[in-house]
Amino acid sequence: MTKVHNFSAGPGILPQEVLKQAAEACINFDHLNLSLLEISHRSKSFEAVMSKSRQLVKDLLHLDDDFEVLFLGGGASLQFAMVPYNLLRSDGKAGYVNTGVWASKAIKEAKIIGNTAVIASSEDSKFSFIPKGYEIPEDLDYLHITSNNTIYGTQMSTFPKTAVPLVCDMSSDIFSREVNGNDFGLIYAGAQKNMGPAGSTMVAVRKSVLGKTGRKMLSMLDYQVHIKGESMYNTPPVFPIYVSMLTMEWIKNNGGVSHIEKLNNEKAALLYAEIDRNSLFKGTTAVEDRSKMNVTFVMHNPALEPAFDQLAKEANLSGLRGHRDVGGYRASLYNALPIESVKVLVEVMQHFEKKQA
Ligand SMILES: *Cc1c(COP(=O)(O)O)cnc(C)c1O
């Protein structure tokens, strides 16, 4: 098989060894001579997967015992609704920081549920930076932030300091850097960017922030119902959960999040250095807010794009086109992407510059 350098923004690259284990489990899972896909989620073998997955999240995010971890269906987008539904009191107020498309979608849902204030936004400058230095009202039920903006290529290097419960959409940078999960009231992440296949969303929530809305709750949208059911109130998305478990084990076996973070820093530094050096390309975001996961860049002369695309294709670089809202290029450098792939991209950019000279 030709080696393809996979820069896809999501679903994104997964470790080769994880894919091999996952493929095997589809045929013969846990020496049962049955597929993972055709056994009961109440079987001992799958219950072990679920409890291990939940524990691995706790380990990797250093979560204390107030936290419960869930793997739910519906994507990160369902969390845009579940968060306000479970946390926003009928006479309360939610605060949001608007840093991109995903944050905007989260705000839209919260406004349907209750009183929602956008307390900071970078919308006026096309989400090219992370707002800083804003006041956080003390009476918020929670403050919602997006740690990494997958489409615009910005990332929070630090998180707001507040006594208000902090809710964070970490879909595209979960487990990419050391985070003290205890600083948050709730963390959620769709699996398909940096954790596993599409179809499951990880939610880590403090029990102490729940049960305060006074709202009559629909069961499937109630975190407390899912907690009581140990994340198996209904049939969970078994395959994405299993593969997420394998990826988390892979992280643990490869030096843990701190080591992965070091590699991610090296990958991002290498690519940004080339973007800044190369006379044909430029970055699209404020330098201090550059994402280490989704590196966005454009060509000074967009007419050259087809020629660069051709070169990229010949070098087996895949998934580099920017999001349709932004254009240009986006190289996603998720955990499983080897630095060799970044080196190939940098070589292609250098080669292209020479060709144009
Ligand atoms: C991809 C993404 C989402 C949406 O995830 P779905 O699983 O498709 O609902 C939400 N937030 C962020 C930051 C994302 O990158």
The ligand as a Gaussian input file, in Angstrom:
#p B3LYP/6-31G(d) Opt

LIG

0 1
 C      -16.216000      18.581000      14.528000
 C      -16.541000      19.441000      15.677000
 C      -17.836000      19.486000      16.230000
 C      -19.001000      18.739000      15.641000
 O      -18.883000      17.385000      15.859000
 P      -20.044000      16.370000      15.384000
 O      -19.592000      15.117000      16.038000
 O      -19.985000      16.341000      13.896000
 O      -21.333000      16.852000      15.895000
 C      -18.036000      20.282000      17.344000
 N      -17.035000      21.010000      17.880000
 C      -15.784000      20.995000      17.363000
 C      -14.723000      21.816000      18.015000
 C      -15.493000      20.207000      16.260000
 O      -14.252000      20.202000      15.751000

